[in-house]
Amino acid sequence: MKITDLLKLDTIIINLQSATKQAVIDELSGKLAEADRLNDLEGFKAAILKREEQSTTGIGEGIAIPHAKTNAVRIPAICFGKSVSGVDYESLDGQPAHLFFMIAASEGANADHLETLSRLSSLLMDDKFRARLISASSGEEVLEIINQKEMEADEEVREEEQTSNSSSDSGNSKGKILAVTACPTGIAHTYMAADALKAKAKEMGIDFKVETNGSTGIKNGLTAAEIDEADAIIVAADKQVEMDRFNGKHVIIVPVAHGIRKTEELLTRALNQDAPVYKGTGNDKSDEGDSAKGGLGIYKHLMNGVSNMLPFVVGGGILIALSFFFGIEAADPANPDYNPIAKALSDIGGGNGAFFLLVPVLAGFIASSIADRPGFAPGMVGGLLAAQANAGFLGGLIAGFLAGYVVLLLRKLFSKLPHTLDGIKPVLLYPVFGMLITGLIMIFLVNEPVTAINMGLTNWLQGLSGTNAIFLGLILGGMMAVDMGGPLNKAAFTFGIAAIEASSFGPHAAVMAGGMVPPLGIAFATTFFKSKFSEMERKSGFTNYFMGASFITEGAIPFAAADPLRVIVSSVVGAATAGALSMAFSVTLPAPHGGIFVIPLVNHPFRYLLAILIGSLITALILGFWKKKQK
């Protein structure tokens, strides 16, 4: 599909009358509505303004690209407007904008439409192309200039493909730099930043590759081998991108607009490794960029669900815990201690609010990790059905993976349909059939047996006492320190959350105690055994006091990476001790996160602090006596 398939004479304004940013948006939107490209003019303008609130689309060099992806668009289209005198569009360079391309993408826009819209953004990085558009005197001339530029760009791509290996084989490269670009809508800035960085890197003689996280998914994904070889990584993004893969590399993190406006500065910083070393959680083991998307990256999909569920866990859990300040039963209207504020806090955070959403959110984001956006709705519905049937977290896990792979199967089946139906697949076919199939399987095959298993787990947790409880605390605490944010750590954490949902508050107290010990133990060791650590390690060790107190186990990772045997063994012993003591002291914790900030909410705060302190000192002593003195 060509740009001129979306930009037509009836969506071109060769002489804009507007003198302000708002007036430009109104005039261009009105032109699209007049050309019957919109379903809802006001809804479309609202979407455009929402995008402008995130960051201006006046990218500088006299260009503005207001854009939105919304169901207010009837037919994907581009509206072009030119202002000879220029308009103050709050551009990044502070200069007036003369060329305006308003991009209207429908919610169900197919890949061809989105690829075409992104190509326009790339072409606008060419100074000569912009100059020719400025001098155009008619709509027909604008279309001719764009058609000619597209043909030239296609020819350049073919030439690049034929000589793609020459620069990397020449040995004259200054260094190897990687980049990732992403913007909220994934239509314009993502590709403009990528092209600007690529062009400047070529000019500077840098071996360079850029991954785009756009509206059509991840393109040109970075591999683990490329990341290992890179001198530094530039992440120019206004939305979340996958970061754990950059653990241990120098990473520059900036808004996507900097990728357009500050290319030379970013590349120079990257060459000089003028950026902090990124500390990831160590969870991402993918070595094929986005190839695990929709594959069998079970752990990756699970962690996508858990990480997106955590805000509900933390916020909801702390609100529930705050309600206990008024009395354990103060949220019950039938109890003499009833307090309306306690009930409100409990309702917002508990089974009618945040905690009610835990299982649906877990399932929805697992499914979306597997099947991208089309998997989200079936996953949410499957998770909701599991929650309503009391199938708990296990039911949510099954619902998420089930929905994700059901949608992948539907994609294969529907790929044989005519291309004219591509637009209705994400808004009609995937949600209807995905929800139907997932829902039927959950109701008739999954919920009943899983509910029975869940009830068995609940009864077991509530019946724990004595040696059994201490042994569970020992295991959970030790798991938190084995990989410090990795699979075992997250498995223990998720188990603790499931226990809270089952109204058993002891296991998660052991989990948090175990998670706080590794960084605190290392901090104590660097303080008491200074001769065993370098000056840099002692400085890093001091920050671990704060990380440990905040329940950030990952603070211990740099030490574990440098000396894995001593650090991990001493951490596991101390963390397991803290977890066992927490259960032995019958400590309960209704909040799932927070470190020392939620200790006032536990039933035995001094016993709990003692358990954490003993575990941390054990870690410090083992590590301190075991390590050799620095030479």
C-alpha positions as CSV (number, residue, x, y, z in Angstrom):
1,M,0.0,0.0,0.0
2,K,1.3,3.5,-0.9
3,I,1.0,6.7,1.1
4,T,-1.2,8.1,-1.6
5,D,-3.7,5.3,-1.0
6,L,-4.4,7.0,2.3
7,L,-3.8,10.6,1.2
8,K,-6.2,11.9,-1.4
9,L,-7.1,15.2,-3.0
10,D,-10.1,15.6,-0.7
11,T,-7.9,15.4,2.4
12,I,-5.4,18.0,1.3
13,I,-5.5,21.7,2.4
14,I,-2.9,23.5,0.3
15,N,-3.3,26.8,2.3
16,L,-4.2,26.4,5.9
17,Q,-6.1,29.3,7.4
18,S,-5.4,28.4,11.1
19,A,-3.0,30.5,13.2
20,T,-3.0,28.4,16.4
21,K,-2.3,24.8,17.3
22,Q,-5.9,24.2,18.3
23,A,-7.2,25.8,15.2
24,V,-4.9,23.6,13.0
25,I,-6.3,20.5,14.8
26,D,-9.8,21.7,14.2
27,E,-9.3,22.5,10.6
28,L,-7.5,19.2,9.7
29,S,-10.0,17.1,11.6
30,G,-12.9,19.0,9.9
31,K,-11.4,18.2,6.5
32,L,-11.3,14.5,7.4
33,A,-14.9,14.6,8.6
34,E,-15.9,16.4,5.4
35,A,-14.2,13.7,3.4
36,D,-16.2,11.1,5.3
37,R,-13.2,9.4,6.9
38,L,-14.5,9.7,10.5
39,N,-17.3,8.2,12.5
40,D,-17.1,10.8,15.3
41,L,-15.4,14.2,14.8
42,E,-15.4,15.2,18.4
43,G,-14.2,11.7,19.5
44,F,-11.3,11.9,17.0
45,K,-10.3,15.4,18.1
46,A,-10.3,14.2,21.7
47,A,-8.0,11.3,20.8
48,I,-5.6,13.8,19.0
49,L,-5.5,16.1,22.0
50,K,-4.9,13.2,24.3
51,R,-1.8,12.2,22.3
52,E,-0.6,15.9,22.3
53,E,-0.8,15.8,26.2
54,Q,1.7,13.0,26.2
55,S,4.2,15.0,24.2
56,T,4.0,17.4,21.3
57,T,3.8,16.0,17.8
58,G,5.5,19.1,16.5
59,I,8.8,17.4,15.9
60,G,10.7,20.4,14.6
61,E,12.2,21.2,11.2
62,G,8.8,22.8,10.3
63,I,6.8,19.5,10.7
64,A,3.9,18.5,12.9
65,I,2.3,15.0,12.8
66,P,-0.8,15.0,15.0
67,H,-2.0,11.4,15.1
68,A,-4.4,9.1,16.8
69,K,-5.5,5.5,16.6
70,T,-9.2,5.3,17.6
71,N,-12.5,3.8,16.7
72,A,-13.7,7.3,15.9
73,V,-12.0,6.8,12.5
74,R,-14.1,5.1,9.8
75,I,-11.5,4.7,7.1
76,P,-7.7,5.1,7.8
77,A,-6.5,8.3,6.2
78,I,-3.9,11.1,6.1
79,C,-4.8,14.8,6.0
80,F,-2.1,17.1,4.7
81,G,-2.1,20.8,5.4
82,K,0.5,23.6,4.5
83,S,0.9,26.9,6.2
84,V,3.3,29.3,4.4
85,S,3.5,31.8,7.3
86,G,3.8,28.9,9.9
87,V,2.0,28.1,13.1
88,D,3.3,28.0,16.7
89,Y,2.7,24.2,17.3
90,E,4.8,24.0,20.5
91,S,7.4,22.2,18.4
92,L,10.5,20.6,20.0
93,D,12.8,23.1,18.3
94,G,10.6,26.1,19.2
95,Q,10.2,27.0,15.6
96,P,6.9,27.4,13.6
97,A,5.5,24.4,11.8
98,H,4.7,24.7,8.1
99,L,3.9,21.1,7.1
100,F,1.1,19.2,8.9
101,F,0.3,15.5,8.4
102,M,-2.7,14.4,10.5
103,I,-2.8,10.6,10.7
104,A,-6.1,9.0,11.4
105,A,-5.7,5.3,12.1
106,S,-8.7,3.1,13.0
107,E,-8.7,0.9,16.0
108,G,-8.8,-2.2,13.8
109,A,-6.4,-0.8,11.2
110,N,-4.6,-3.7,9.4
111,A,-0.8,-4.1,9.1
112,D,-0.6,-2.6,5.6
113,H,-2.3,0.7,6.8
114,L,0.0,1.0,9.8
115,E,3.1,0.2,7.8
116,T,2.2,2.9,5.3
117,L,1.6,5.5,8.0
118,S,5.0,4.7,9.6
119,R,6.7,5.0,6.2
120,L,5.4,8.5,5.8
121,S,7.1,9.4,9.1
122,S,10.4,8.1,7.8
123,L,10.2,10.0,4.5
124,L,9.7,13.3,6.4
125,M,13.3,13.0,7.7
126,D,14.6,14.0,4.3
127,D,15.3,17.8,4.1
128,K,14.9,17.9,0.3
129,F,11.6,16.1,0.4
130,R,10.3,18.7,3.0
131,A,11.5,21.6,0.8
132,R,9.6,20.3,-2.2
133,L,6.4,19.9,-0.2
134,I,6.8,23.5,1.1
135,S,7.0,24.8,-2.5
136,A,4.1,22.7,-3.8
137,S,1.2,24.9,-5.2
138,S,-1.5,22.3,-5.6
139,G,-2.9,19.1,-4.2
140,E,-1.9,17.2,-7.4
141,E,1.7,18.4,-7.0
142,V,1.8,17.2,-3.4
143,L,0.7,13.7,-4.4
144,E,3.2,13.6,-7.3
145,I,6.1,14.6,-4.9
146,I,5.1,11.9,-2.4
147,N,4.8,9.2,-5.1
148,Q,8.2,10.1,-6.5
149,K,9.8,10.1,-3.0
150,E,8.3,6.7,-2.3
151,M,9.8,5.2,-5.5
152,E,13.2,6.7,-4.6
153,A,13.0,5.3,-1.0
154,D,12.1,1.8,-2.4
155,E,15.2,2.0,-4.6
156,E,17.4,3.0,-1.7
157,V,16.1,0.1,0.4
158,R,17.0,-2.4,-2.4
159,E,20.5,-0.9,-2.7
160,E,20.9,-1.1,1.1
161,E,19.9,-4.8,1.1
162,Q,22.5,-5.6,-1.6
163,T,25.3,-3.9,0.4
164,S,24.1,-4.6,3.9
165,N,27.1,-6.6,4.9
166,S,29.8,-4.3,3.6
167,S,29.9,-1.9,6.5
168,S,30.0,-4.6,9.1
169,D,32.7,-6.5,7.2
170,S,34.9,-3.5,6.6
171,G,36.4,-3.4,10.1
172,N,36.3,0.4,10.0
173,S,33.4,0.8,12.4
174,K,33.9,3.1,15.4
175,G,31.8,0.8,17.6
176,K,28.6,-1.2,17.8
177,I,25.5,0.7,19.1
178,L,22.0,-0.7,19.4
179,A,18.8,1.3,19.9
180,V,15.1,0.7,20.6
181,T,12.5,3.3,19.7
182,A,8.8,3.4,20.8
183,C,6.0,5.9,21.2
184,P,2.5,5.5,22.7
185,T,0.7,5.0,19.4
186,G,3.6,3.5,17.5
187,I,2.8,5.3,14.3
188,A,5.0,8.3,13.8
189,H,7.7,9.1,16.3
190,T,8.8,5.5,16.6
191,Y,10.0,5.3,13.0
192,M,11.2,8.9,12.8
193,A,13.5,8.4,15.7
194,A,14.7,5.1,14.2
195,D,15.5,6.7,10.8
196,A,17.1,9.7,12.3
197,L,19.4,7.6,14.5
198,K,20.2,5.3,11.6
199,A,21.1,8.1,9.3
200,K,23.3,9.8,11.8
201,A,25.0,6.5,12.7
202,K,25.8,5.9,9.1
203,E,27.3,9.4,8.8
204,M,29.4,8.9,11.9
205,G,30.7,5.4,10.7
206,I,29.0,3.5,13.5
207,D,27.9,-0.1,13.3
208,F,24.3,0.4,14.2
209,K,21.0,-1.5,14.5
210,V,17.6,-0.2,15.7
211,E,14.5,-2.1,16.9
212,T,11.1,-0.4,16.5
213,N,8.3,-1.1,18.9
214,G,5.5,0.2,16.6
215,S,1.8,-0.3,16.1
216,T,2.4,-3.4,14.0
217,G,4.6,-5.0,16.6
218,I,8.3,-5.3,17.2
219,K,10.4,-5.0,14.0
220,N,14.1,-5.7,13.5
221,G,14.3,-7.3,17.0
222,L,17.6,-7.2,18.8
223,T,19.1,-10.7,19.6
224,A,21.0,-11.7,22.7
225,A,24.2,-12.1,20.6
226,E,23.9,-8.5,19.2
227,I,23.2,-7.2,22.7
228,D,26.3,-9.0,24.1
229,E,28.5,-7.4,21.4
230,A,27.1,-3.9,21.8
231,D,29.1,-1.1,23.4
232,A,25.9,0.6,24.5
233,I,22.2,0.7,24.0
234,I,19.9,3.7,23.3
235,V,16.3,3.4,24.4
236,A,14.3,6.3,23.0
237,A,10.8,5.5,24.2
238,D,7.7,7.0,25.7
239,K,6.2,3.6,26.6
240,Q,7.5,0.5,28.3
241,V,9.8,-1.7,26.3
242,E,11.5,-5.0,27.3
243,M,14.5,-3.9,29.4
244,D,15.8,-7.0,31.3
245,R,17.7,-8.2,28.2
246,F,20.0,-5.2,28.6
247,N,21.2,-6.2,32.1
248,G,24.9,-5.3,32.5
249,K,25.1,-3.0,29.5
250,H,25.4,0.8,29.3
251,V,21.9,2.0,28.6
252,I,20.8,5.6,27.7
253,I,17.1,6.0,28.4
254,V,15.5,9.1,26.9
255,P,12.1,10.2,25.5
256,V,11.5,9.2,21.9
257,A,11.7,12.9,20.8
258,H,15.4,12.9,21.7
259,G,15.9,10.2,19.1
260,I,14.7,12.6,16.5
261,R,16.3,15.9,17.7
262,K,19.5,14.8,19.6
263,T,20.8,12.0,17.4
264,E,24.5,13.0,17.4
265,E,24.5,13.7,21.1
266,L,23.0,10.3,21.9
267,L,25.3,8.4,19.6
268,T,28.4,10.2,20.9
269,R,27.3,9.4,24.5
270,A,26.8,5.7,23.5
271,L,30.2,5.5,21.9
272,N,31.8,6.9,25.1
273,Q,29.6,4.6,27.2
274,D,28.4,7.8,29.0
275,A,25.5,6.0,30.7
276,P,24.9,3.9,33.8
277,V,25.0,0.2,33.6
278,Y,21.5,-1.1,33.6
279,K,20.6,-3.5,36.4
280,G,17.8,-5.8,35.3
281,T,15.8,-8.4,37.3
282,G,17.5,-11.3,35.4
283,N,14.1,-12.6,34.3
284,D,14.4,-12.2,30.6
285,K,16.3,-15.1,29.0
286,S,15.1,-14.7,25.5
287,D,17.8,-14.6,22.8
288,E,15.6,-14.0,19.8
289,G,14.2,-10.5,20.4
290,D,10.5,-10.8,19.8
291,S,10.5,-14.3,18.5
292,A,9.3,-15.6,21.8
293,K,6.1,-13.7,21.3
294,G,3.4,-16.3,20.9
295,G,5.9,-19.1,21.4
296,L,6.6,-21.3,24.3
297,G,8.3,-18.7,26.5
298,I,6.2,-19.9,29.5
299,Y,8.1,-18.0,32.1
300,K,8.1,-14.8,30.1
301,H,4.3,-14.9,29.7
302,L,3.8,-15.7,33.3
303,M,6.0,-12.8,34.4
304,N,4.0,-10.5,32.2
305,G,0.9,-11.4,34.1
306,V,2.5,-11.2,37.5
307,S,4.2,-7.8,36.9
308,N,1.0,-6.2,35.6
309,M,-0.9,-7.7,38.5
310,L,1.5,-6.3,41.1
311,P,0.1,-2.8,41.3
312,F,-3.3,-4.3,42.2
313,V,-1.6,-6.6,44.8
314,V,0.4,-3.8,46.4
315,G,-2.3,-1.1,46.4
316,G,-5.1,-3.4,47.3
317,G,-3.2,-5.3,50.0
318,I,-2.0,-2.1,51.8
319,L,-5.6,-0.7,51.7
320,I,-6.9,-3.9,53.2
321,A,-4.2,-3.7,55.9
322,L,-5.0,-0.1,56.7
323,S,-8.6,-1.1,57.3
324,F,-7.3,-3.4,60.1
325,F,-6.2,-0.4,62.0
326,F,-9.8,0.1,63.0
327,G,-10.1,-3.5,64.1
328,I,-9.8,-6.9,62.5
329,E,-13.6,-7.1,62.0
330,A,-14.2,-3.4,61.6
331,A,-15.2,-3.7,58.0
332,D,-18.1,-6.1,58.9
333,P,-21.4,-4.1,59.3
334,A,-22.6,-6.8,61.7
335,N,-19.7,-6.5,64.0
336,P,-19.8,-4.1,67.1
337,D,-16.5,-2.6,66.0
338,Y,-17.9,-1.7,62.6
339,N,-16.4,1.5,61.1
340,P,-17.5,2.9,57.7
341,I,-14.0,4.1,56.8
342,A,-12.6,0.6,57.4
343,K,-15.4,-0.9,55.2
344,A,-14.6,1.6,52.4
345,L,-10.9,0.7,52.6
346,S,-11.7,-3.0,52.6
347,D,-14.1,-2.6,49.7
348,I,-11.6,-0.6,47.5
349,G,-8.7,-2.9,48.2
350,G,-10.5,-6.2,48.8
351,G,-12.9,-8.6,47.1
352,N,-15.0,-5.9,45.6
353,G,-12.1,-3.8,44.3
354,A,-8.4,-4.4,43.6
355,F,-8.2,-7.9,44.9
356,F,-11.2,-8.9,42.8
357,L,-9.2,-7.9,39.7
358,L,-6.1,-9.9,40.6
359,V,-7.0,-13.1,38.8
360,P,-8.6,-11.5,35.7
361,V,-5.6,-9.1,35.3
362,L,-3.1,-12.0,35.7
363,A,-4.9,-14.0,33.0
364,G,-5.4,-11.1,30.7
365,F,-1.8,-10.1,30.6
366,I,-0.5,-13.7,30.3
367,A,-2.8,-14.0,27.2
368,S,-1.7,-10.7,25.7
369,S,2.0,-11.7,26.1
370,I,1.2,-14.9,24.1
371,A,-1.1,-13.5,21.5
372,D,-0.6,-9.7,21.7
373,R,-3.6,-7.4,22.1
374,P,-6.2,-9.8,20.7
375,G,-5.5,-12.2,23.6
376,F,-6.2,-9.7,26.3
377,A,-10.1,-9.7,26.3
378,P,-10.4,-13.5,26.2
379,G,-7.8,-13.8,28.9
380,M,-9.6,-11.3,31.1
381,V,-12.9,-13.1,30.7
382,G,-11.4,-16.5,31.4
383,G,-9.7,-15.0,34.5
384,L,-13.0,-13.5,35.6
385,L,-14.8,-16.8,35.3
386,A,-12.0,-18.5,37.3
387,A,-12.3,-15.9,40.0
388,Q,-16.1,-16.2,40.2
389,A,-15.8,-20.0,40.5
390,N,-13.2,-19.6,43.3
391,A,-10.6,-21.3,41.2
392,G,-8.0,-18.8,42.4
393,F,-4.6,-18.1,40.9
394,L,-4.3,-21.6,39.5
395,G,-7.5,-21.1,37.5
396,G,-6.2,-17.7,36.4
397,L,-3.0,-19.1,35.2
398,I,-4.8,-21.8,33.2
399,A,-7.2,-19.2,31.8
400,G,-4.4,-16.9,30.6
401,F,-2.4,-19.6,28.8
402,L,-5.6,-21.1,27.4
403,A,-6.9,-17.8,26.0
404,G,-3.5,-16.9,24.6
405,Y,-3.1,-20.1,22.6
406,V,-6.7,-20.2,21.6
407,V,-6.2,-16.8,19.9
408,L,-3.0,-18.0,18.3
409,L,-5.0,-20.9,16.8
410,L,-7.7,-18.5,15.6
411,R,-5.1,-16.4,13.9
412,K,-3.9,-19.4,11.9
413,L,-7.5,-20.4,11.0
414,F,-8.5,-16.9,10.1
415,S,-5.4,-16.2,8.0
416,K,-7.1,-18.0,5.2
417,L,-9.9,-15.5,5.1
418,P,-9.8,-12.7,2.4
419,H,-7.6,-9.7,3.2
420,T,-10.7,-7.5,3.0
421,L,-11.7,-8.9,6.3
422,D,-8.4,-8.1,8.1
423,G,-10.0,-5.0,9.7
424,I,-12.7,-6.9,11.5
425,K,-10.5,-9.7,12.9
426,P,-9.2,-7.8,16.0
427,V,-12.5,-6.1,16.8
428,L,-14.9,-8.9,16.0
429,L,-13.6,-12.3,15.2
430,Y,-10.8,-12.7,17.8
431,P,-12.8,-11.3,20.8
432,V,-16.0,-13.2,20.0
433,F,-14.5,-16.6,19.2
434,G,-11.7,-16.2,21.7
435,M,-14.1,-15.4,24.6
436,L,-16.5,-18.1,23.5
437,I,-14.0,-20.9,23.3
438,T,-12.0,-19.9,26.4
439,G,-15.2,-19.4,28.4
440,L,-16.7,-22.7,27.5
441,I,-13.5,-24.6,28.4
442,M,-13.2,-22.8,31.7
443,I,-16.9,-23.4,32.7
444,F,-17.2,-27.0,31.6
445,L,-13.7,-28.4,32.0
446,V,-11.4,-26.3,34.2
447,N,-13.2,-24.5,37.0
448,E,-14.7,-27.4,38.9
449,P,-11.5,-29.5,39.4
450,V,-9.3,-26.5,39.9
451,T,-11.7,-25.1,42.5
452,A,-11.4,-28.3,44.4
453,I,-7.6,-28.1,44.3
454,N,-7.7,-24.5,45.4
455,M,-9.9,-25.3,48.4
456,G,-7.5,-28.0,49.3
457,L,-4.6,-25.6,49.3
458,T,-6.6,-23.1,51.3
459,N,-7.4,-25.7,54.0
460,W,-3.8,-26.8,54.1
461,L,-2.4,-23.3,54.6
462,Q,-5.0,-22.5,57.3
463,G,-4.1,-25.8,59.1
464,L,-0.4,-25.2,59.1
465,S,1.2,-25.0,62.6
466,G,4.3,-26.0,64.5
467,T,7.1,-27.8,62.5
468,N,5.1,-27.7,59.2
469,A,4.7,-23.9,59.4
470,I,8.4,-23.4,60.2
471,F,9.5,-25.7,57.4
472,L,7.3,-23.8,54.9
473,G,8.8,-20.5,56.1
474,L,12.3,-22.0,55.6
475,I,11.5,-23.0,52.0
476,L,9.8,-19.7,51.1
477,G,12.5,-17.6,52.6
478,G,15.3,-19.6,50.9
479,M,13.6,-19.4,47.5
480,M,13.5,-15.6,47.7
481,A,17.4,-15.6,47.9
482,V,18.3,-18.3,45.4
483,D,18.0,-16.2,42.3
484,M,17.1,-12.8,43.7
485,G,14.2,-11.8,41.4
486,G,14.4,-14.8,39.1
487,P,11.9,-17.7,38.7
488,L,12.2,-19.2,42.2
489,N,12.0,-15.7,43.8
490,K,8.8,-14.9,41.8
491,A,7.3,-18.3,42.5
492,A,7.7,-17.8,46.2
493,F,6.3,-14.3,45.9
494,T,3.2,-15.5,43.9
495,F,2.6,-18.3,46.5
496,G,2.6,-15.7,49.2
497,I,0.0,-13.6,47.3
498,A,-2.2,-16.7,46.8
499,A,-1.9,-17.3,50.6
500,I,-3.1,-13.8,51.3
501,E,-6.1,-14.3,48.9
502,A,-6.8,-17.5,51.0
503,S,-6.8,-15.4,54.2
504,S,-3.6,-17.0,55.4
505,F,-1.2,-14.1,56.2
506,G,1.8,-16.0,57.6
507,P,3.5,-17.3,54.4
508,H,3.8,-13.9,52.8
509,A,5.4,-12.5,56.0
510,A,8.1,-15.2,55.6
511,V,8.4,-14.3,51.9
512,M,9.0,-10.6,52.6
513,A,11.5,-11.4,55.4
514,G,13.4,-13.7,53.1
515,G,13.5,-11.1,50.3
516,M,14.8,-8.4,52.6
517,V,17.7,-10.4,53.9
518,P,20.1,-10.7,50.9
519,P,20.6,-6.9,50.4
520,L,20.6,-6.2,54.2
521,G,23.0,-9.0,54.9
522,I,25.4,-7.7,52.2
523,A,25.1,-4.2,53.6
524,F,26.0,-5.4,57.1
525,A,28.9,-7.5,55.6
526,T,30.4,-4.5,53.8
527,T,30.1,-2.5,57.0
528,F,31.6,-5.0,59.4
529,F,34.1,-6.7,57.1
530,K,35.5,-3.7,55.2
531,S,38.8,-5.4,54.4
532,K,36.9,-8.1,52.4
533,F,35.4,-5.7,49.9
534,S,36.7,-3.1,47.5
535,E,35.9,0.6,47.9
536,M,33.3,0.4,45.1
537,E,31.7,-2.6,46.7
538,R,31.5,-0.8,50.1
539,K,29.8,2.1,48.5
540,S,27.3,-0.2,46.7
541,G,26.9,-2.1,49.9
542,F,25.7,1.0,51.7
543,T,22.9,1.5,49.2
544,N,21.7,-2.0,50.0
545,Y,20.6,-0.8,53.4
546,F,17.9,1.2,51.6
547,M,17.1,-1.5,49.0
548,G,16.8,-4.2,51.6
549,A,14.6,-2.1,53.8
550,S,12.4,-1.5,50.8
551,F,12.1,-5.2,49.9
552,I,14.2,-4.9,46.7
553,T,16.0,-8.2,46.7
554,E,17.7,-7.4,43.4
555,G,20.1,-5.0,45.2
556,A,22.2,-8.1,45.9
557,I,22.5,-9.2,42.3
558,P,25.8,-7.3,41.5
559,F,27.5,-9.0,44.4
560,A,26.1,-12.4,43.5
561,A,27.3,-11.9,39.9
562,A,30.8,-11.1,41.1
563,D,31.0,-13.9,43.7
564,P,28.1,-16.3,43.2
565,L,29.0,-19.2,45.4
566,R,29.7,-17.2,48.6
567,V,27.0,-14.6,48.2
568,I,24.2,-16.9,47.1
569,V,24.9,-19.6,49.8
570,S,25.2,-17.1,52.6
571,S,22.1,-15.2,51.4
572,V,20.0,-18.4,51.2
573,V,21.0,-19.5,54.7
574,G,20.1,-16.1,56.2
575,A,16.9,-15.7,54.2
576,A,15.7,-19.2,55.0
577,T,16.4,-18.6,58.7
578,A,14.4,-15.3,58.6
579,G,11.5,-17.1,56.9
580,A,11.5,-19.9,59.4
581,L,11.7,-17.5,62.4
582,S,8.8,-15.4,61.0
583,M,6.6,-18.5,60.8
584,A,7.8,-19.7,64.2
585,F,7.0,-16.3,65.8
586,S,3.4,-16.6,64.2
587,V,3.9,-13.3,62.3
588,T,1.1,-12.4,59.9
589,L,1.4,-9.7,57.2
590,P,-1.8,-8.7,55.4
591,A,0.1,-6.4,52.9
592,P,2.0,-8.0,50.1
593,H,4.7,-5.4,49.7
594,G,6.4,-2.5,51.3
595,G,9.4,-3.6,53.3
596,I,9.8,-1.7,56.6
597,F,7.0,0.6,55.6
598,V,4.3,-2.0,56.3
599,I,5.9,-3.5,59.4
600,P,3.5,-1.5,61.6
601,L,0.7,-3.6,60.0
602,V,2.0,-7.0,61.2
603,N,0.7,-8.6,64.3
604,H,4.1,-8.9,66.0
605,P,6.3,-6.1,64.6
606,F,9.2,-6.5,67.1
607,R,9.4,-10.3,66.5
608,Y,9.3,-9.7,62.8
609,L,12.1,-7.2,62.9
610,L,14.1,-9.6,65.1
611,A,13.6,-12.4,62.5
612,I,14.8,-10.1,59.7
613,L,17.7,-8.9,61.7
614,I,18.9,-12.4,62.7
615,G,18.7,-13.6,59.1
616,S,20.6,-10.6,57.8
617,L,23.3,-10.9,60.5
618,I,23.7,-14.6,59.7
619,T,24.2,-13.8,56.0
620,A,26.7,-11.0,56.9
621,L,28.7,-13.3,59.2
622,I,28.9,-16.2,56.7
623,L,29.8,-14.0,53.9
624,G,32.3,-11.9,55.9
625,F,34.2,-14.9,57.3
626,W,34.1,-16.8,54.0
627,K,35.3,-14.1,51.7
628,K,39.0,-13.5,51.2
629,K,40.7,-10.2,52.0
630,Q,41.1,-7.7,49.2
631,K,44.7,-7.5,48.0
